[in-house]
Amino acid sequence: MRVGWLQRVVVPALLMVAPAILPGCVVPLEGALTDANGTTIYLDDALAIVNDRQLTEAQKRQALENLGITDSDVIDLLLSAG
């Protein structure tokens, strides 16, 4: 049986691209830091706040809380790492 060009080229290409264009296929990391709504909090976002030299410690705490980090121990850990 002869396989057509579309089946040999297009189908494998779609299979490679599909995971990148299907946003529902992202599996959350176990133990990931999330806010009260279940939205993932990314470390890059938290570190951008912690490393902002124009913010006071109180402003950094508030910004981290606004990001969705409500645990004061986690906030303390992030601020001590910055």
Stockholm file with secondary structure:
# STOCKHOLM 1.0

chainA/1-82         MRVGWLQRVVVPALLMVAPAILPGCVVPLEGALTDANGTTIYLDDALAIVNDRQLTEAQKRQALENLGITDSDVIDLLLSAG
#=GR chainA/1-82 SS CCCCHIIIIIHHHHHHHHHHHCGGGCCCCTTCCBCTTSCBCCHHHHHHHHTCTTSCHHHHHHHHHHHTCCCHHHHHHHHHHC
#=GC SS_cons        CCCCHIIIIIHHHHHHHHHHHCGGGCCCCTTCCBCTTSCBCCHHHHHHHHTCTTSCHHHHHHHHHHHTCCCHHHHHHHHHHC
//
